[in-house]
Amino acid sequence: TPCPAGSYLARCVRIVDMGTRQTDYQGERKTARKVLVAFEILDDETRRDDGQPFVLSKRYTLSLHEKAALRKDLASWRGRDFTAEELRGFDMKNVLNAPAFISVVEIAKDGKTFSNIASVMKPPKGMQAPQASEPLVIWDMAAPDWPAFAGLNKRIVEQIEASPEFKALKLPTGRVSLAPPEPAGSGSRLTR
């Protein structure tokens, strides 16, 4: 069941480096580095059928150009745009575990209904966000955390594995354990 449309208090629980992906936009093929940002909805009355919280994600081109969707959502989430100095030193890991107020819309496609994040905003003043129940995960190909990678959704793993950045990685030998991810890792290089 998709998450119902509405506005929700949420917390960022995943930042996933998807690598370089090919996309077709208006008949033109482009390649761009992508990042997935996932949010846990913190509304106890809005849960999946199994009682677990909804986790919704949005994919972005990893760019802080003034016209980039990532920059626009980050500015809305922060409540202000970036200064030139902040842009130079911004690291995506800084938004992991940050509270947000997200707007969710339902989209019908091919006879199915999907929930999409329409906007990400700064939570209203005075609104306190509880901690998320989902583990905090950063997957960054510049500093691979293999247990975190092993815990990602199969479809996302397949997409990451198709990227040239992943194919260039030295894979671990032996079996990767599915140890619970550590809270907000400090080694992320998802910097743009």
Contacts in CASP RR format, 6 or more apart in sequence:
PFRMAT RR
TARGET T0000
AUTHOR 0000-0000-0000
METHOD contacts of the structure
MODEL  1
TPCPAGSYLARCVRIVDMGTRQTDYQGERKTARKVLVAFEILDDETRRDD
GQPFVLSKRYTLSLHEKAALRKDLASWRGRDFTAEELRGFDMKNVLNAPA
FISVVEIAKDGKTFSNIASVMKPPKGMQAPQASEPLVIWDMAAPDWPAFA
GLNKRIVEQIEASPEFKALKLPTGRVSLAPPEPAGSGSRLTR
1 48 0 8 1.000
1 49 0 8 1.000
2 106 0 8 1.000
2 113 0 8 1.000
2 114 0 8 1.000
2 115 0 8 1.000
3 41 0 8 1.000
3 46 0 8 1.000
3 54 0 8 1.000
3 56 0 8 1.000
3 104 0 8 1.000
3 115 0 8 1.000
4 46 0 8 1.000
4 104 0 8 1.000
4 106 0 8 1.000
4 115 0 8 1.000
5 104 0 8 1.000
5 105 0 8 1.000
5 106 0 8 1.000
5 115 0 8 1.000
6 103 0 8 1.000
6 104 0 8 1.000
6 105 0 8 1.000
7 101 0 8 1.000
7 102 0 8 1.000
7 103 0 8 1.000
7 104 0 8 1.000
8 41 0 8 1.000
8 42 0 8 1.000
8 43 0 8 1.000
8 46 0 8 1.000
8 101 0 8 1.000
8 102 0 8 1.000
8 104 0 8 1.000
9 41 0 8 1.000
9 42 0 8 1.000
9 43 0 8 1.000
9 99 0 8 1.000
9 100 0 8 1.000
9 101 0 8 1.000
9 123 0 8 1.000
9 127 0 8 1.000
9 129 0 8 1.000
10 39 0 8 1.000
10 40 0 8 1.000
10 41 0 8 1.000
10 42 0 8 1.000
10 56 0 8 1.000
10 99 0 8 1.000
10 100 0 8 1.000
10 101 0 8 1.000
10 102 0 8 1.000
10 129 0 8 1.000
11 39 0 8 1.000
11 40 0 8 1.000
11 42 0 8 1.000
11 97 0 8 1.000
11 98 0 8 1.000
11 99 0 8 1.000
11 100 0 8 1.000
11 129 0 8 1.000
11 131 0 8 1.000
11 132 0 8 1.000
12 37 0 8 1.000
12 38 0 8 1.000
12 39 0 8 1.000
12 95 0 8 1.000
12 96 0 8 1.000
12 97 0 8 1.000
12 98 0 8 1.000
12 100 0 8 1.000
13 38 0 8 1.000
13 39 0 8 1.000
13 40 0 8 1.000
13 55 0 8 1.000
13 96 0 8 1.000
13 97 0 8 1.000
13 132 0 8 1.000
13 134 0 8 1.000
13 135 0 8 1.000
13 136 0 8 1.000
13 137 0 8 1.000
14 36 0 8 1.000
14 37 0 8 1.000
14 38 0 8 1.000
14 55 0 8 1.000
14 57 0 8 1.000
14 96 0 8 1.000
14 134 0 8 1.000
14 136 0 8 1.000
14 137 0 8 1.000
14 138 0 8 1.000
14 139 0 8 1.000
15 35 0 8 1.000
15 36 0 8 1.000
15 37 0 8 1.000
15 38 0 8 1.000
15 92 0 8 1.000
15 93 0 8 1.000
15 95 0 8 1.000
15 96 0 8 1.000
15 137 0 8 1.000
15 138 0 8 1.000
15 139 0 8 1.000
15 140 0 8 1.000
15 188 0 8 1.000
15 190 0 8 1.000
16 35 0 8 1.000
16 36 0 8 1.000
16 37 0 8 1.000
16 38 0 8 1.000
16 137 0 8 1.000
16 138 0 8 1.000
16 139 0 8 1.000
16 152 0 8 1.000
16 156 0 8 1.000
16 160 0 8 1.000
17 33 0 8 1.000
17 35 0 8 1.000
17 62 0 8 1.000
17 139 0 8 1.000
17 140 0 8 1.000
17 141 0 8 1.000
17 142 0 8 1.000
17 160 0 8 1.000
17 165 0 8 1.000
17 190 0 8 1.000
18 33 0 8 1.000
18 34 0 8 1.000
18 35 0 8 1.000
18 36 0 8 1.000
18 59 0 8 1.000
18 156 0 8 1.000
18 159 0 8 1.000
18 160 0 8 1.000
18 163 0 8 1.000
19 33 0 8 1.000
19 34 0 8 1.000
19 141 0 8 1.000
19 160 0 8 1.000
19 163 0 8 1.000
19 164 0 8 1.000
19 165 0 8 1.000
19 166 0 8 1.000
20 31 0 8 1.000
20 32 0 8 1.000
20 33 0 8 1.000
20 34 0 8 1.000
20 163 0 8 1.000
20 164 0 8 1.000
20 165 0 8 1.000
21 31 0 8 1.000
21 32 0 8 1.000
21 33 0 8 1.000
21 34 0 8 1.000
21 159 0 8 1.000
21 163 0 8 1.000
22 29 0 8 1.000
22 30 0 8 1.000
22 31 0 8 1.000
23 29 0 8 1.000
23 30 0 8 1.000
23 31 0 8 1.000
23 32 0 8 1.000
24 30 0 8 1.000
32 61 0 8 1.000
32 62 0 8 1.000
32 63 0 8 1.000
33 61 0 8 1.000
33 62 0 8 1.000
33 63 0 8 1.000
34 59 0 8 1.000
34 60 0 8 1.000
34 61 0 8 1.000
34 62 0 8 1.000
35 59 0 8 1.000
35 60 0 8 1.000
35 62 0 8 1.000
35 70 0 8 1.000
35 92 0 8 1.000
35 190 0 8 1.000
36 57 0 8 1.000
36 58 0 8 1.000
36 59 0 8 1.000
36 60 0 8 1.000
36 156 0 8 1.000
37 57 0 8 1.000
37 58 0 8 1.000
37 59 0 8 1.000
37 60 0 8 1.000
37 92 0 8 1.000
37 95 0 8 1.000
38 55 0 8 1.000
38 56 0 8 1.000
38 57 0 8 1.000
38 58 0 8 1.000
39 55 0 8 1.000
39 56 0 8 1.000
39 57 0 8 1.000
39 100 0 8 1.000
39 102 0 8 1.000
39 117 0 8 1.000
39 120 0 8 1.000
40 53 0 8 1.000
40 54 0 8 1.000
40 55 0 8 1.000
40 132 0 8 1.000
40 133 0 8 1.000
40 134 0 8 1.000
41 53 0 8 1.000
41 54 0 8 1.000
41 55 0 8 1.000
41 56 0 8 1.000
41 102 0 8 1.000
41 104 0 8 1.000
42 53 0 8 1.000
42 129 0 8 1.000
42 130 0 8 1.000
42 132 0 8 1.000
46 54 0 8 1.000
47 53 0 8 1.000
47 54 0 8 1.000
48 54 0 8 1.000
53 132 0 8 1.000
53 133 0 8 1.000
53 134 0 8 1.000
54 115 0 8 1.000
55 134 0 8 1.000
56 102 0 8 1.000
56 104 0 8 1.000
56 115 0 8 1.000
56 116 0 8 1.000
56 117 0 8 1.000
57 117 0 8 1.000
58 73 0 8 1.000
58 116 0 8 1.000
58 117 0 8 1.000
58 120 0 8 1.000
60 68 0 8 1.000
60 69 0 8 1.000
60 70 0 8 1.000
60 73 0 8 1.000
61 68 0 8 1.000
61 69 0 8 1.000
61 70 0 8 1.000
62 70 0 8 1.000
62 92 0 8 1.000
62 190 0 8 1.000
62 192 0 8 1.000
63 70 0 8 1.000
63 71 0 8 1.000
63 192 0 8 1.000
64 70 0 8 1.000
64 71 0 8 1.000
64 74 0 8 1.000
64 82 0 8 1.000
64 87 0 8 1.000
64 90 0 8 1.000
64 192 0 8 1.000
65 71 0 8 1.000
70 192 0 8 1.000
71 82 0 8 1.000
73 119 0 8 1.000
73 120 0 8 1.000
74 82 0 8 1.000
74 90 0 8 1.000
74 95 0 8 1.000
74 120 0 8 1.000
75 81 0 8 1.000
75 82 0 8 1.000
76 119 0 8 1.000
76 120 0 8 1.000
76 121 0 8 1.000
76 122 0 8 1.000
77 95 0 8 1.000
77 98 0 8 1.000
77 100 0 8 1.000
77 120 0 8 1.000
77 121 0 8 1.000
77 122 0 8 1.000
78 122 0 8 1.000
79 121 0 8 1.000
79 122 0 8 1.000
82 90 0 8 1.000
89 191 0 8 1.000
90 191 0 8 1.000
90 192 0 8 1.000
91 188 0 8 1.000
91 189 0 8 1.000
91 190 0 8 1.000
91 191 0 8 1.000
92 188 0 8 1.000
92 190 0 8 1.000
92 191 0 8 1.000
92 192 0 8 1.000
93 138 0 8 1.000
93 140 0 8 1.000
93 184 0 8 1.000
93 185 0 8 1.000
93 186 0 8 1.000
93 187 0 8 1.000
93 188 0 8 1.000
93 190 0 8 1.000
96 136 0 8 1.000
96 138 0 8 1.000
96 184 0 8 1.000
96 185 0 8 1.000
97 132 0 8 1.000
97 136 0 8 1.000
97 183 0 8 1.000
97 184 0 8 1.000
99 123 0 8 1.000
99 129 0 8 1.000
100 120 0 8 1.000
100 121 0 8 1.000
100 122 0 8 1.000
100 123 0 8 1.000
101 120 0 8 1.000
101 121 0 8 1.000
101 122 0 8 1.000
101 123 0 8 1.000
101 124 0 8 1.000
101 127 0 8 1.000
102 117 0 8 1.000
102 119 0 8 1.000
102 120 0 8 1.000
102 121 0 8 1.000
103 117 0 8 1.000
103 118 0 8 1.000
103 119 0 8 1.000
103 121 0 8 1.000
104 115 0 8 1.000
104 116 0 8 1.000
104 117 0 8 1.000
104 118 0 8 1.000
105 115 0 8 1.000
105 116 0 8 1.000
105 118 0 8 1.000
106 113 0 8 1.000
106 114 0 8 1.000
106 115 0 8 1.000
106 116 0 8 1.000
107 113 0 8 1.000
107 114 0 8 1.000
107 115 0 8 1.000
107 116 0 8 1.000
108 114 0 8 1.000
123 129 0 8 1.000
135 180 0 8 1.000
135 181 0 8 1.000
135 183 0 8 1.000
136 181 0 8 1.000
136 182 0 8 1.000
136 183 0 8 1.000
136 184 0 8 1.000
136 185 0 8 1.000
137 148 0 8 1.000
137 151 0 8 1.000
137 152 0 8 1.000
137 181 0 8 1.000
138 145 0 8 1.000
138 148 0 8 1.000
138 184 0 8 1.000
138 185 0 8 1.000
138 187 0 8 1.000
138 188 0 8 1.000
138 190 0 8 1.000
139 145 0 8 1.000
139 148 0 8 1.000
139 149 0 8 1.000
139 152 0 8 1.000
139 160 0 8 1.000
140 187 0 8 1.000
140 188 0 8 1.000
140 189 0 8 1.000
140 190 0 8 1.000
141 160 0 8 1.000
141 163 0 8 1.000
141 165 0 8 1.000
141 166 0 8 1.000
141 169 0 8 1.000
142 188 0 8 1.000
142 189 0 8 1.000
142 190 0 8 1.000
143 187 0 8 1.000
143 188 0 8 1.000
143 189 0 8 1.000
144 169 0 8 1.000
145 181 0 8 1.000
145 182 0 8 1.000
145 185 0 8 1.000
146 172 0 8 1.000
146 176 0 8 1.000
147 176 0 8 1.000
147 177 0 8 1.000
147 178 0 8 1.000
147 179 0 8 1.000
147 181 0 8 1.000
148 181 0 8 1.000
149 157 0 8 1.000
149 160 0 8 1.000
149 176 0 8 1.000
150 176 0 8 1.000
150 177 0 8 1.000
150 178 0 8 1.000
151 178 0 8 1.000
151 181 0 8 1.000
152 160 0 8 1.000
160 166 0 8 1.000
161 167 0 8 1.000
END
